[in-house]
Each structure stands twice: as C-alpha cells, then as structure tokens.
Amino acid sequence: MSLSRSPDFAQRLHDVWRLSWPIIISNASVPLLGLVDTAVIGHLPHARYLAAVTLGSTLFSFLFWGFGFLRMGTTGLTSQAVGRGEDQAVRNLLGQSLLIAVVIGLALIALSAPLIHLGLWLLQPDSEATAQLSADYAHVRILSAPAVLMNYAIIGWFLGRQNARVTLLLMLIANGVNIVLDIVLVVGLDMNVKGVATATLVGDYTALAFGLWMVRRALKTLGGRFDTTPLKRLTAYGELFRVNRHLFVRTLCLLFAMAFFTSQGAQMGDQTLAANAILMQLVMMISYGLDGFANAAEALTGKAAGRADWHEFGRSVHACAVFSLLTAVLAALAFALVGPWLIARLTDIEAIRQLTGDYLPWLVIMPLVAVWSYLLDGVFIGTTDTRAMRDTILLALAVYLPVWWLTQPLGNHGLWLAFTIFTLVRSLGLGMIYLSRRKNRWADQAPAVRFDE
C-alpha cells in the first residue's frame, strides 16, 4: 500500500495539522499587534515617536530572538524524553530551561545600559530626539527579558509534549493585554513611547503568569517528583548546553544574514529599502505557515527519535513535508498571479509599487527554495542534531557574502540573488545531511524508512 494512502499516514497528517494550526494563528497575531502599535503611536504629533518605537522593537527582536534556542532546544529534548516515557526527565528539562532563562534575563537587565547604547549605535537613529525616545522605550522594554525568555522555555516544553494550543493562548494573552494597554497608556494617559513599552512589558508578564499556571496543571499529570538536584549540578545541564550552543550560533548567523540584507538595501536608497521591506513582509507571511509545520516536525520527530522508532520518524517527516510543500507551492502561485495586487495593498506610492514589482520574481522563487530549510530545521531540532544546523548556516554565509560581493553590479537584483543562494545552500546542506543520517545513522537502528512503502 502507498504510504500516502494508508490509514496510519492519514493519522500522521491529522497530527501535523493538530500541532500546526495553533502556531500558525499565534504567529499571525504578531503583525496585528504591530499594526495596533503603529496606529496608536502613528497618531502622535511627531514622526519621531513612530521611528523610536520601530527602532526599539527592532533592537529587541534581535536581542531576544538571539536566545530563541531556549524554545527550540527545550522542544527537541522534551519531545525525545516524552518518546522514551521519561516523565522525570521531562520535569527536569522544564526546570533547567526556566532557570537558564531567568539567569540570562536578569543578566540582560544588569547589562542593559551598555547593550542599549550599543544597539542604538548600530541602528543609527536619524536625530538626537529619536535616539532619546528609543532609549526611553528600550529601558522599559528590557525589564521584560526574564518573562520573554521564560515564555520561550514554557512554549518549547509544551510543544515538546505535543500541546501547541498553549502557544496560541500565550500569544493571544500577551498580544491582547498589549493592545488594550496601548490604547489606555498612549491614548488615555499620553505616555507615548514609554506607554507602548510598558504595554508590552505587562503583556509579557501576564502571559508568563498564565504559562506558569498551565505548567502547574500539566505537572500534576506527569510521573516523577519535584527534584532540585538537577538544577544545582552544572553537569546536569550538559545536554541542554550542547544543543543550545549550536542553536545560539545558528540564530546569530541567521539574524546577521537578515540584518546584512536590510543594511545593503538601505544603502541603495529609501525606495529600494521600502521595496525590499514590502517583499520581506510577504515572505514573513509565508513563514508563519512554514514555521507551524516545522514546529510540528520538531515534536513528532523528536518523540519518534526518543523511541528509536525510525519508521514513525520517516512517516512524520513525510507528513510535515506534504503540508510544507503544499504551502510553498500555493504561496509561489499566489505571488506570481496576484503579487502586484498584494503590493498595491501595502503601498500607495506608485514609484515604490513599480520598483517592488521589478523584484517580484524573487518573491515567487523564495518559498520553493526556503521550504526545505524550515522543514529540516524542525527535523534536526527534533533529533537535537543542532550541530548540522550550525554547520550548514555557516556554509551558507560563506557562500552568501562572496556572491553578494561579486553581484554588486546587479544592484538590488544581485542582493536578492545572494540571499536566495544563501537560503538554497541552507536547504541543500540540510537535505544532504538528512539523507546521510537516514541512510547511515538511523538505518543502523531500524530498517530504512521509505516514503513510498
């Protein structure tokens, strides 16, 4: 019987969708919050308020997501412990991840002055007034560091236990509180940028309180007991440190690649920067769906790897690949057919519309190239083979920068070509490692998984 027609595969597709849809919806709530922030602060009398919030938000997107390994590493290790049926290990991983999050969060607060100064120096506000407002925003927002990082750990832990709805609830609570307080503090109390930062701060801690309550409920269903010993011994963190150090390097490289793309586009002028920003917004829309299926791959392949059930592992990868590829193809078709219409919805400036349209073919190509890097990132997080992720992104960067250098005469088309090749190298590198692992390491433990069996 074809795998794609088997009842077991249909169940696997159902499992992927069950895990994916809450993540897709929670991801989609992020731009809604951005729109509300923009609408509220954009009605203040000076443009510098909006510029300051934009710069501050950018700074913390990079700073906090640099520690996104707390989410990814926790998911992979937890899903494997679930697969092995080791409830005590599941408990210990949560405690260790939360403690690491608290330590890093408090360290960020302690180092806030130099970090904010460095971040704003790199972002280069266009005036002293904007720089001061950005600093005002940042000094409030940095206080949310422990909550943000603990929420990463909680979300990763629940994803590892194949409970994606907690992710949706946490995001909805954080963003809902944020939106309400945006209106109250900025419009009602005239707190301008500090009001926006305070709204985000309160939203993050409200979500943390709810997350910890959900954790308390979940722990009652687990075997084992509360044990502080693994929290006190540094050697007990060995596996977490091993997984997370590779993820940390990988995340920094990815953030650098994105920042470099933005920086080089900015040097070509405001219109090119605006065109690239519009296209990247559309790329990010597709990433919401691909991220959801990648997160499902983390949980399902991690559980299968924990059981050393490589047949289940292969079926899970296949099911996630079906959803991921379908999403990528539909996105490419949509961009090809209605791309100009989408661009027109995002800007009224005719010159920018035309310029963005010139680069639209790159947008059509991107989902088909990027889909494999999203999917296989999820697979390698699930197997906690994070060194593969680190190595492939380092290779991709080693190709990206020379290609950009050589294609500078092509202008922005050269920049897009370099970024597309960067993404392609990531996908091909991860794909080759996946096929090698499946043939050698995983095949040693169980009969080789065939997707057409």
Disulfide bonds with the S-S distance in Angstrom:
none
